[in-house]
C-alpha cells in the first residue's frame, strides 16, 4: 500500500482523548520560522470582508465542479499512451481550467487545544464537528456562517483545513488554492493564530512540501504546544523527510500532550517503519477500541487493514476493511484496500469491480495503477487497452495536482518506472530524493535507476530502503531484482523469497515476476 502518514483525522476537542498507550515523551526541536511561501500578490492584497455574490455562486456549484473535474481528467487522458505522449501539454491546460473553474476564497478552522479558548462565533463548526458529520455539508455551513460573520478568524481557519481534508478524501487538488486563501485570510484577521498556522502545515504536507509543513507546524506549536493538528503534522513531516528518530520523539511528545486517535495512528506507523509490527498493531487495536465516531472507526480499521495486508494476512485485512466500510461505506482508502486484499486472495473479479468503483469517482494514482495491473494480469480481450487508459489517467491526475500546487514527483516516479517513460521516472525520483531521504524515496530512486539499466547505482538506494526494518514486500522485491542484475544471486534469492513469503500478492505483475525470477535463480544454483 502507498504511504499513509499524511492521511489524517480531524483534531479532537479535549473530551475526546483516549488513554495514552505510548512511552514517556521526548522533547521535540524547533525549526526556523520564515514567512509562509507560495502566497501570491493577489492573495496578499485580498480583502477580509464578506464573501461576494460572485464567490457565493461559485460555492453553490462546488459539487458540480468536483464531478466536472473528474470528467476533465478522463477526457484529458482519453486514448491511452499514444494520445498522452502527443497531447500532454494540452492536457495540463485543460486540467488547469478545470481547477480554476471552481476556485473560491473561503475557509477556516479552530483548534481547541488544552488551555486554549474557543474563538469561533456561535454557529461555527469545529474540526471535530466536521469529522463527525458530512464534510460537504459542514463546509457549506461554514461558508454560510462566514458570510454573516466574516471576521471570525477561527472559522476561516477551520474551513481552510476542511478544504485540505476535502482534497485528500475526494482526490481533488483544486481545493488546495482555496485552502491557502482561507488560511491567509485567517492570519490577516489574527496574525500568528495557531489554528491557521497548523492549517498551513497540513496544507503544505498535503502538497508534499514537507520542509514547509515542519516549519509551519513548529510555528503553530510555539503559539500553542497542545495544537493537535500541528503535533500530528510535525510527525508526518519528519517521517516523510526520512528523519525517523526525530519522528519517534515527536510521536512521544504528541502522545504526552494530546493522546488520541490521530496521534495513536501516527505512533503506530512510526513503529511499523522501524519494523515493530507487533507494537504498531497493539496501538491501533487500542485506538480502534476507543473509537466511537464512524469517521474514527473507518480510519483506524483501515490502518489495521493496511498493516495486515502488508504482512500478507489477507483474511484479517478483509475483516478490518469490512468494519471500516460498515462505519463508512464510501471511505475511499478502505474500498481500495479491500480490492487489493481481494486481488491478493485470488478474487480478481471482485478486485476489479472494487477498483473500478474507486477510480470512477476518484481517479488517483495508486488505485489507477493497481487497476491497470489487474487488467494486464487478466489479459482478456481489450484489457491491454484498458490498462493503458488507467496509466494515462495517472499523468492527467498529476497535471491536475501540479496545477493545485502539489508536488507529484514521487507518484510520477513510481508510475512511470513500470508503466511510462523510464527517463521521466528517473528525473522525478532524483528530484524527490533531493528534497527528502525517506525509505519510499530511496526505493523509488533505486527502481528508477534499475529500469534505466543503472543497477550498480541503484543497489545502495535499494539497501537503504530496507535498512530501517520496515517490512514491505515491494521494497524487498525491488532489492532482489536489482541484486540479481548486479550478479549477487545469493542475496537476490534471499530478498525475492522474503518478498513472497511476507506478502505473496503484493502486486499482480510484480509478484508474478518475482516468482519467475526466483524460479530461475533456484534452477541455476
Beta strands, then each sheet from edge to edge (+ up, - down):
end
